């Protein structure tokens, strides 16, 4: 028989049960929300959607990144902290299930929060993380595409998937500064694809944007260093 004292997350995550009292508006909401999620993991499904309203949706660096595509937004950071608290409270398989629910049932801001939190979650979420990154890259929402191409993608996407993500950034207007480890992972095949894209745009009478020109210029850098073996990061 399951002992709820040893598995307190079951009481709210699976079996239902009573919820803790709502926070005092004068409290530091995020700190209190982290404590609630650690003690009562099921409350993450209440706290996660509230983050934007409680901490705001401003970009972290409004002067240089006004849309929050590169460095994210303050509610992204808040949601990452909530998921870190959740990871402390739940065993691996259950954590992946709860994270998937937050992504699948969330709005675009909540999905972005999950994607930006992936690098800080344990390896038990890696397979799910790859599925969620692929889902984010299938959209045409620049915020989701940017969030999908963060450090988790740089560590775990194979080279073909990663190249696809870089091109998706170029097509959707996401600055390449949002792509983690861009210089380290750029290879001759990505540069060939970039040259083809630039040729298509010139043939159509369209401007080649600065990010695409900068990527093409990386060919000079690659010529100065020895090639490295292809790596599979799946």
C-alpha positions in Angstrom: 0.0 0.0 0.0 1.4 3.4 -0.9 2.5 5.6 2.0 1.4 9.1 1.3 3.8 10.4 3.9 6.7 9.1 1.8 5.2 10.3 -1.5 3.4 13.5 -0.7 3.3 14.5 -4.4 0.7 11.7 -5.0 -1.8 13.5 -2.8 -2.3 16.4 -5.3 -0.7 15.1 -8.5 -2.7 11.9 -8.8 -5.3 11.5 -6.1 -6.5 15.0 -5.7 -6.7 16.2 -2.1 -6.7 19.5 -0.3 -4.8 22.5 -1.6 -2.7 24.8 0.6 -4.1 28.2 1.4 -3.7 30.9 -1.2 -0.7 33.3 -0.7 -0.9 36.6 1.0 -0.7 39.3 -1.7 2.1 41.0 0.4 4.4 38.0 0.2 7.1 37.4 -2.4 4.9 35.4 -4.7 7.7 33.5 -6.6 9.5 32.4 -3.4 6.3 31.3 -1.8 5.2 29.5 -5.0 8.5 27.6 -5.1 7.9 26.4 -1.5 4.4 25.4 -2.4 5.5 23.4 -5.4 8.2 21.6 -3.4 5.7 20.7 -0.6 2.7 20.1 -2.8 3.9 19.4 -6.4 0.4 19.3 -7.8 0.1 23.1 -7.2 2.5 23.7 -10.1 -0.6 23.5 -12.3 -1.9 26.5 -10.5 1.3 28.5 -10.1 2.7 28.0 -13.6 -0.1 29.8 -15.5 -0.1 32.6 -12.9 3.6 33.5 -13.4 3.0 36.1 -16.1 0.3 37.9 -14.1 2.3 37.8 -10.8 5.8 38.8 -12.0 5.1 40.5 -15.3 6.0 39.6 -18.9 8.8 42.2 -19.5 11.9 41.1 -21.4 14.9 40.4 -19.2 17.1 42.8 -21.2 14.7 45.4 -22.8 17.5 47.6 -24.1 19.1 45.0 -26.3 16.5 42.3 -26.6 13.1 44.1 -26.5 11.1 41.0 -27.6 12.8 38.7 -25.2 13.8 36.3 -28.0 17.5 36.0 -27.0 17.4 36.3 -23.2 13.8 35.5 -22.5 11.3 37.3 -20.3 10.9 37.6 -16.5 8.0 35.1 -16.5 10.2 32.7 -18.4 12.7 32.9 -15.5 9.9 32.5 -13.0 8.6 29.4 -14.7 12.1 27.9 -14.8 12.4 28.3 -11.1 9.0 26.6 -10.6 10.1 23.7 -12.7 13.4 23.5 -10.8 11.4 23.2 -7.6 9.2 20.6 -9.2 12.3 18.6 -10.2 13.4 18.6 -6.5 10.0 17.1 -5.4 9.2 14.4 -8.0 10.9 11.2 -9.2 12.1 11.2 -12.8 9.3 9.5 -14.7 6.6 11.4 -12.8 8.5 14.7 -13.4 8.4 14.1 -17.2 4.7 13.4 -17.1 4.0 16.6 -15.2 6.2 18.7 -17.4 4.5 17.4 -20.5 1.1 18.3 -19.1 2.3 21.8 -18.4 3.5 22.1 -22.0 0.6 20.4 -23.8 -2.1 22.2 -21.8 -0.4 25.6 -21.6 -0.6 28.7 -23.8 2.3 29.9 -25.8 3.9 31.7 -22.9 3.7 28.6 -20.7 5.2 26.4 -23.5 8.0 28.9 -23.9 8.6 28.7 -20.2 9.0 24.9 -20.4 11.3 25.1 -23.3 13.6 27.6 -21.6 13.7 25.5 -18.5 14.8 22.3 -20.2 18.5 22.9 -19.7 18.1 22.9 -15.9 16.0 19.7 -15.7 17.4 16.3 -15.0 18.3 13.7 -17.6 15.0 11.9 -16.9 13.3 14.6 -19.0 15.7 14.4 -21.9 13.6 12.3 -24.2 10.5 14.4 -23.6 12.6 17.6 -24.0 13.6 16.4 -27.5 9.9 16.0 -28.4 9.0 19.4 -27.1 11.9 21.1 -28.9 10.8 19.4 -32.2 7.2 20.7 -31.5 8.4 24.2 -30.9 10.4 24.2 -34.1 7.3 23.1 -36.0 5.5 26.4 -35.1 6.0 29.7 -36.8 6.0 31.6 -33.4 9.4 33.3 -33.2 9.2 33.2 -29.4 8.8 29.4 -29.3 11.4 28.9 -32.0 13.9 31.0 -30.1 13.2 29.2 -26.8 13.6 25.8 -28.6 17.1 26.6 -29.8 18.6 27.3 -26.4 21.3 25.3 -24.5 19.2 22.1 -24.4 19.0 21.9 -28.2 22.7 22.7 -28.5 23.5 19.8 -26.2 21.1 17.2 -27.4 19.9 17.7 -31.0 21.7 15.8 -33.7 23.4 17.9 -36.3 20.7 17.6 -38.9 18.0 18.6 -36.5 20.1 21.4 -35.2 20.8 22.8 -38.7 17.0 22.7 -39.4 16.5 24.8 -36.2 19.0 27.4 -37.3 17.3 27.7 -40.7 13.9 28.0 -39.0 15.3 30.9 -37.0 16.3 32.6 -40.2 12.9 32.0 -41.8 10.9 33.2 -38.8 13.1 36.3 -38.0 14.6 35.0 -34.8 18.0 36.6 -34.2 20.8 34.0 -34.4 22.1 35.3 -31.1 19.3 33.2 -29.6 20.9 30.0 -30.9 23.1 28.5 -28.2 26.6 27.3 -29.3 26.1 28.7 -32.9 29.8 29.1 -33.6 30.8 25.7 -32.1 28.2 23.7 -34.0 28.2 25.5 -37.4 29.6 23.2 -40.1 30.2 23.2 -43.8 26.7 21.7 -44.5 25.0 24.5 -42.6 27.0 27.1 -44.6 26.1 25.4 -47.8 22.4 25.6 -46.8 22.8 29.2 -45.9 24.4 30.0 -49.3 21.5 28.4 -51.0 19.1 30.4 -49.0 20.9 33.6 -49.7 21.0 32.8 -53.4 17.2 32.2 -53.4 16.6 35.5 -51.7 18.7 37.4 -54.1 17.1 35.7 -57.1 13.7 36.8 -55.8 14.9 40.3 -55.4 14.8 40.1 -51.6 17.3 41.5 -49.2 19.8 39.1 -47.4 19.3 40.0 -43.8 22.3 40.8 -41.5 22.1 37.5 -39.6 22.3 35.4 -42.8 25.2 37.5 -44.0 27.0 37.0 -40.7 26.4 33.2 -40.9 27.9 33.2 -44.3 30.9 35.1 -43.0 31.5 32.3 -40.5 32.9 30.2 -43.4 36.1 32.3 -43.0 36.4 31.3 -39.4 35.9 27.6 -40.2 38.6 27.8 -42.8 41.0 28.8 -40.0 40.4 25.8 -37.7 40.7 22.1 -38.4 37.4 20.2 -39.1 36.0 18.1 -36.2 34.2 14.8 -36.5 30.5 14.8 -36.8 28.9 14.3 -33.5 25.5 12.7 -32.7 23.9 14.5 -29.9 20.7 12.6 -29.7 
